[in-house]
Amino acid sequence: MASFNQQYATCFLLSLCILSQCLTKGAVGFACNWGTRSTHPLTPQIVVRLMKDNGFNKVKLFEADPGALKALGRSGIQVMVGIPNDMLDSLASNVNAAIAWVTQNVSTYISKNGVDIRYVAVGNEAFLKTYNGRFVNATFPAIQNIQAALIKAGLGRQVKVTTPLNADVYQSDSGLPSGGNFRPDIQDQMINIIKFLRQNGGPLTFNIYPFLSMDADPNFPKEFAFFDGSASPVVDGSITYTNVFDANFDTLVSALEKNGFSSMPIIVGEVGWPTDGSANANIKNAQRFNQGLFDRIVKKQGTPKRTTAPDIYVFGLIDEDAKSIEPGPFERHWGVFNFDGSIKYPLNLGGGKSLVAAKGVKYLPKQWCVMSNQANPTDPSFADSISKACTYADCTSLSPGASCGNLDPRGNASYAFNMYYQTMDQRKDACNFNGLSAITTINPSPPQGSCKFEIMIDLGKHENKSTTSFAESMKGTCSMVMLVLSFMFTMLVSIISA
């Protein structure tokens, strides 16, 4: 009988261990932004698998992309779905437009596809100073109408409204976090929005960019941009700040406190560091910043004025080669992963876990379009050929201080020609630059440095496996373990009682 009891006890403990794996898997995770401005995007199924493999259980979409939303269905990933700024006017002026948007982009995906939509993000940094007030008057009415539409759809409790704002909506006259307050020109709008969000259980969402602070100001103390920096601390009364993220976040907290919203929940909607496009945007800086950021997330570390850690959405998941570069060439290089889901640099994700590259990605043949050996940079069509290539392809890596910024004229031409050739799916006529170009099967990437001549994704050959199979199989396994565990526990109790 003792041996029999021991066997049952062993099986019971084994089942308990398996169950603990089921219960803890995905309990702690990361959040990210998934942008889709790419000429050769990964399939949504591959992206969702990439997120799951790397522990991302929350994602923010900048628009209601049908492919992305369908792939996120029953994935276990919580979704914040965005509404672009160019829709704010119509949504603000017509509640029926808001009802139609919610029906098409929220209700349908929740009910038919099982998408776990938690937030609707109305607009994106709509109060930026550079917009010159273009969206100021439309943002709050659009928020109100989307909220009304969610309530009408029976989703008022399940899905909350927010609006991602840039950190330039608040300021500090003293230069210290404790002096934080909202910009006078939008003070009334901010108060109205915050009151409304609080009444309806919605959080504030703010984007914080230490990189932009440093890149825009040559006198900015570089070390203060990083979490492990050695810059002189900023002393604000009894609080000492060692990095700009904490100081920026607490400036917002001070602004909220001054206006009677001391307990208003805050989400960090975007924060990250680009890897190319300018001298400060490089692999070394990005790895340093993002490792510090992920360490904070793992430790659930807050700021001096808000010790409870906020949700932080890393910007971004993948590079986007078709994104606007109006803010700067670095805009296309914010991804933790390259455009193809490959790893840019290692990151420790905690618990002994590291980044995992995308699976199932297929590429075009290993061939490149480069400047012909017989061609000469003095050719009259040389400059126009490069200009043509860079008009239709991403040449931001050729920017001053960027990864390919030190190439000679022949190298510049080869890089531009190849980016155009790859962007055009290696069409035969895409490597035709007035007799200046030729196709090669020898990789022209410089042997030293980080400059890389890309081979583009083959859009027709992706593996397109279901992203829900693993989740469903785990769900089934956990359910079976629960049944077995319940049975064995009952048996064990009866044996012990006997």
Secondary structure, DSSP 8 states (H G I E B T S, - for coil): -HHHHHHHHHHHHHHHHHHHHHHHTTSS-EEEEE----SS---HHHHHHHHHHTTEEEEEESS--HHHHHHHTTSS-EEEEEE-GGGHHHHHH-HHHHHHHHIIIIIHHHHHH--EEEEEEESSSTT-GGGTTTTHHHHHHHHHHHHHHHHHTT-TTTSEEE-EEEGGGEEETTSSGGGEEE-GGGHHHHHHHHHHHHHTT--EEEE--HHHHHHH-TTS-GGGGSTT--S--EEETTEEE-SHHHHHHHHHHHHHHHTT-TT--EEEEEE---SSSSSS-SHHHHHHHHHHHHHHHHHTB--SS--B---EEES-SB--TTS--SS-GGGGG--SB-TTS-BSS--EEETTEE----SS--B--S-EEEE-TT--TTSTTHHHHHHHHHHHS--GGGSTTSTTTT--HHHHHHHHHHHHHHHTTT-GGGS-STT-EEEESS--S-SSSS------B-TT------SSHHHHHHHHHHHHHHHHHHHHHHHHHHHHH-
